[in-house]
Amino acid sequence: MTTPRSAVASVLVVDDEPVIRANVAEYLHQEGFAVHSAASGEAALGLVGRNRYDVILCDVNLPGIDGIEVLERVARVSPETFVLIFTAYATVESAVDAFHKGAHDYLMKPIILREVDRKIRRLLAQRDLHRENQWLRRELHREADASDMVVGRTPAVRLVVAMARKAAPTGATVLITGESGTGKELLARDIHRTAQAAKPTDGRFVAVNCAAIPSDRLEAHLFGQRAAAFSTTDADAPGVFAAAGAGTVFLDEVGELPPATQAKLLRAIEQKEVTPVGAAEPVRVEARIVAATNKDLPAEVTAGRFREDLFYRLNVVVLHLPPLRDRREDIPELVEHLLAKHAGAMGKKVAGVSREAMPLLQAAAWKGNVRELENALQRAVILGEGPLVTPADLPPDLAPAADDPSAAEPLDEAVRRFEKRHIERLLRLSPDKKEAARRLDIGLSSLYRKIEQYGIGAE
């Protein structure tokens, strides 16, 4: 395995003495660096605001904003950048102060150009080694990281995962709800894996998208068929339940099942037996059922499109996966996990996301939830050239949610957006408005006024 090559390193030279500034910049350019220069702290910070620098060489004594203030500001806005301070008046105290405020190295005037080059290359080598170690750690754990798992530390996700793992060894039927792309199949696989760890069998995890298979073929796919059932077949087909054995059948989009299939599924749950298409006798099955839907099944029951008795059989343990917009705190961890997964699969060495790209990822609307985020990161791994994902690597139509507070500049508008989203989230968690008002610590009449003010529930 070879260490990933760094792109051409960019250096900013900041010194108010024209001769020193020009000599250092010319020497570093000849050594293969991309070099910019600035004669003042103000000019340097303007360049930092528009460009990304790997290393900044900065004199302490500058007119106006001095080198220490430049150092402090760079540490806040560009923590990935190395800063080397140089001065003609070095003391132990000034060196210690510079290091405390974020300097990575210290140089004495008069400048020795070979020493500047040596220190820059040492810092860049340390950075590359750090990134290589990050990549190696991800590679060592890639198989585990890329396995099926729900990633997140927000309370809602941790609660769902804890409930899933508690229910897994019991064999109980589980219903997973949530919008498309939230990770329902990943949670189902985690349930299967936990159950197998508690009680090992040769059972398999078999997933079926109930909306993707024509209704006239769905029963045969689920429950099997006898050779005589169709003239085009000359052998029995066991079906999904038989193929899973003592494992797990995951029925995605279970709300799309036609009525006749719903009745047979109910029998599979209640009697642990299915009747293959064309067969006269039922056969025993052992698989547990984990179902998932993005529909409101109680509403489907009321509308007569879903059997009430089947709903209650599926509704034993209900796990709800929140949409990504309600768990934005999980995005950095999801990004790390998904980058490791796709970079490993493609053999590319991606250390992470740049400081400019992460805010874009955290503010995006993500209507497609985690699936859309994964697609964006997979695209970034394919197109990216450097060790960090940059905004240029992300989809061009990646836009913040219309009501996201970070998309608004005026403070009152950002506060209004945050308040609306916060109330909407609490009402999803507590549909009872009296309980929601208690959790918001406001009066019930105040809650009703804000609901009317923001048009909550009117969309």
VENLINFEN-V989649 format. One record per residue. N is the residue number from 0. SS is DSSP state (A for helix, B for strand, O for the rest). Layout:
BEGIN
n=N ss=SS
n=N ss=SS
END
This chain:
BEGIN
n=0 ss=O
n=1 ss=O
n=2 ss=O
n=3 ss=O
n=4 ss=O
n=5 ss=O
n=6 ss=O
n=7 ss=O
n=8 ss=O
n=9 ss=B
n=10 ss=B
n=11 ss=B
n=12 ss=B
n=13 ss=B
n=14 ss=O
n=15 ss=O
n=16 ss=O
n=17 ss=A
n=18 ss=A
n=19 ss=A
n=20 ss=A
n=21 ss=A
n=22 ss=A
n=23 ss=A
n=24 ss=A
n=25 ss=A
n=26 ss=A
n=27 ss=A
n=28 ss=A
n=29 ss=A
n=30 ss=O
n=31 ss=O
n=32 ss=O
n=33 ss=B
n=34 ss=B
n=35 ss=B
n=36 ss=B
n=37 ss=B
n=38 ss=O
n=39 ss=O
n=40 ss=A
n=41 ss=A
n=42 ss=A
n=43 ss=A
n=44 ss=A
n=45 ss=A
n=46 ss=A
n=47 ss=A
n=48 ss=A
n=49 ss=A
n=50 ss=O
n=51 ss=O
n=52 ss=O
n=53 ss=O
n=54 ss=B
n=55 ss=B
n=56 ss=B
n=57 ss=B
n=58 ss=B
n=59 ss=O
n=60 ss=O
n=61 ss=O
n=62 ss=O
n=63 ss=O
n=64 ss=O
n=65 ss=O
n=66 ss=A
n=67 ss=A
n=68 ss=A
n=69 ss=A
n=70 ss=A
n=71 ss=A
n=72 ss=A
n=73 ss=A
n=74 ss=A
n=75 ss=A
n=76 ss=A
n=77 ss=O
n=78 ss=O
n=79 ss=O
n=80 ss=O
n=81 ss=B
n=82 ss=B
n=83 ss=B
n=84 ss=B
n=85 ss=B
n=86 ss=B
n=87 ss=O
n=88 ss=O
n=89 ss=O
n=90 ss=O
n=91 ss=A
n=92 ss=A
n=93 ss=A
n=94 ss=A
n=95 ss=A
n=96 ss=A
n=97 ss=A
n=98 ss=A
n=99 ss=A
n=100 ss=O
n=101 ss=O
n=102 ss=O
n=103 ss=O
n=104 ss=B
n=105 ss=B
n=106 ss=B
n=107 ss=B
n=108 ss=O
n=109 ss=O
n=110 ss=O
n=111 ss=O
n=112 ss=A
n=113 ss=A
n=114 ss=A
n=115 ss=A
n=116 ss=A
n=117 ss=A
n=118 ss=A
n=119 ss=A
n=120 ss=A
n=121 ss=A
n=122 ss=A
n=123 ss=A
n=124 ss=A
n=125 ss=A
n=126 ss=A
n=127 ss=A
n=128 ss=A
n=129 ss=A
n=130 ss=A
n=131 ss=A
n=132 ss=A
n=133 ss=A
n=134 ss=A
n=135 ss=A
n=136 ss=A
n=137 ss=A
n=138 ss=A
n=139 ss=A
n=140 ss=O
n=141 ss=A
n=142 ss=A
n=143 ss=A
n=144 ss=A
n=145 ss=O
n=146 ss=O
n=147 ss=O
n=148 ss=O
n=149 ss=O
n=150 ss=O
n=151 ss=O
n=152 ss=O
n=153 ss=O
n=154 ss=A
n=155 ss=A
n=156 ss=A
n=157 ss=A
n=158 ss=A
n=159 ss=A
n=160 ss=A
n=161 ss=A
n=162 ss=A
n=163 ss=A
n=164 ss=A
n=165 ss=A
n=166 ss=A
n=167 ss=A
n=168 ss=O
n=169 ss=O
n=170 ss=O
n=171 ss=O
n=172 ss=O
n=173 ss=B
n=174 ss=B
n=175 ss=B
n=176 ss=B
n=177 ss=O
n=178 ss=O
n=179 ss=O
n=180 ss=O
n=181 ss=O
n=182 ss=O
n=183 ss=A
n=184 ss=A
n=185 ss=A
n=186 ss=A
n=187 ss=A
n=188 ss=A
n=189 ss=A
n=190 ss=A
n=191 ss=A
n=192 ss=A
n=193 ss=A
n=194 ss=A
n=195 ss=A
n=196 ss=A
n=197 ss=A
n=198 ss=O
n=199 ss=O
n=200 ss=O
n=201 ss=O
n=202 ss=O
n=203 ss=O
n=204 ss=B
n=205 ss=B
n=206 ss=B
n=207 ss=B
n=208 ss=B
n=209 ss=O
n=210 ss=O
n=211 ss=O
n=212 ss=O
n=213 ss=O
n=214 ss=A
n=215 ss=A
n=216 ss=A
n=217 ss=A
n=218 ss=A
n=219 ss=A
n=220 ss=A
n=221 ss=A
n=222 ss=A
n=223 ss=O
n=224 ss=B
n=225 ss=O
n=226 ss=A
n=227 ss=A
n=228 ss=A
n=229 ss=O
n=230 ss=O
n=231 ss=O
n=232 ss=O
n=233 ss=O
n=234 ss=O
n=235 ss=O
n=236 ss=B
n=237 ss=O
n=238 ss=O
n=239 ss=A
n=240 ss=A
n=241 ss=A
n=242 ss=A
n=243 ss=A
n=244 ss=O
n=245 ss=O
n=246 ss=O
n=247 ss=B
n=248 ss=B
n=249 ss=B
n=250 ss=B
n=251 ss=B
n=252 ss=O
n=253 ss=A
n=254 ss=A
n=255 ss=A
n=256 ss=O
n=257 ss=O
n=258 ss=A
n=259 ss=A
n=260 ss=A
n=261 ss=A
n=262 ss=A
n=263 ss=A
n=264 ss=A
n=265 ss=A
n=266 ss=A
n=267 ss=A
n=268 ss=A
n=269 ss=A
n=270 ss=A
n=271 ss=O
n=272 ss=B
n=273 ss=B
n=274 ss=O
n=275 ss=O
n=276 ss=B
n=277 ss=O
n=278 ss=O
n=279 ss=O
n=280 ss=O
n=281 ss=O
n=282 ss=B
n=283 ss=B
n=284 ss=O
n=285 ss=O
n=286 ss=O
n=287 ss=B
n=288 ss=B
n=289 ss=B
n=290 ss=B
n=291 ss=B
n=292 ss=B
n=293 ss=O
n=294 ss=O
n=295 ss=O
n=296 ss=A
n=297 ss=A
n=298 ss=A
n=299 ss=A
n=300 ss=A
n=301 ss=A
n=302 ss=O
n=303 ss=O
n=304 ss=O
n=305 ss=O
n=306 ss=O
n=307 ss=A
n=308 ss=A
n=309 ss=A
n=310 ss=A
n=311 ss=A
n=312 ss=A
n=313 ss=A
n=314 ss=O
n=315 ss=O
n=316 ss=B
n=317 ss=B
n=318 ss=B
n=319 ss=B
n=320 ss=O
n=321 ss=O
n=322 ss=O
n=323 ss=A
n=324 ss=A
n=325 ss=A
n=326 ss=O
n=327 ss=A
n=328 ss=A
n=329 ss=A
n=330 ss=A
n=331 ss=A
n=332 ss=A
n=333 ss=A
n=334 ss=A
n=335 ss=A
n=336 ss=A
n=337 ss=A
n=338 ss=A
n=339 ss=A
n=340 ss=A
n=341 ss=A
n=342 ss=A
n=343 ss=A
n=344 ss=A
n=345 ss=A
n=346 ss=O
n=347 ss=O
n=348 ss=O
n=349 ss=O
n=350 ss=O
n=351 ss=B
n=352 ss=B
n=353 ss=O
n=354 ss=A
n=355 ss=A
n=356 ss=A
n=357 ss=A
n=358 ss=A
n=359 ss=A
n=360 ss=A
n=361 ss=A
n=362 ss=A
n=363 ss=B
n=364 ss=O
n=365 ss=O
n=366 ss=O
n=367 ss=O
n=368 ss=A
n=369 ss=A
n=370 ss=A
n=371 ss=A
n=372 ss=A
n=373 ss=A
n=374 ss=A
n=375 ss=A
n=376 ss=A
n=377 ss=A
n=378 ss=A
n=379 ss=A
n=380 ss=A
n=381 ss=A
n=382 ss=A
n=383 ss=O
n=384 ss=O
n=385 ss=O
n=386 ss=O
n=387 ss=B
n=388 ss=B
n=389 ss=O
n=390 ss=A
n=391 ss=A
n=392 ss=A
n=393 ss=O
n=394 ss=O
n=395 ss=O
n=396 ss=O
n=397 ss=O
n=398 ss=O
n=399 ss=B
n=400 ss=O
n=401 ss=O
n=402 ss=O
n=403 ss=O
n=404 ss=A
n=405 ss=A
n=406 ss=A
n=407 ss=O
n=408 ss=O
n=409 ss=O
n=410 ss=A
n=411 ss=A
n=412 ss=A
n=413 ss=A
n=414 ss=A
n=415 ss=A
n=416 ss=A
n=417 ss=A
n=418 ss=A
n=419 ss=A
n=420 ss=A
n=421 ss=A
n=422 ss=A
n=423 ss=A
n=424 ss=A
n=425 ss=A
n=426 ss=A
n=427 ss=A
n=428 ss=A
n=429 ss=O
n=430 ss=O
n=431 ss=O
n=432 ss=A
n=433 ss=A
n=434 ss=A
n=435 ss=A
n=436 ss=A
n=437 ss=A
n=438 ss=A
n=439 ss=A
n=440 ss=O
n=441 ss=O
n=442 ss=O
n=443 ss=A
n=444 ss=A
n=445 ss=A
n=446 ss=A
n=447 ss=A
n=448 ss=A
n=449 ss=A
n=450 ss=A
n=451 ss=A
n=452 ss=A
n=453 ss=A
n=454 ss=O
n=455 ss=O
n=456 ss=O
n=457 ss=O
n=458 ss=O
END
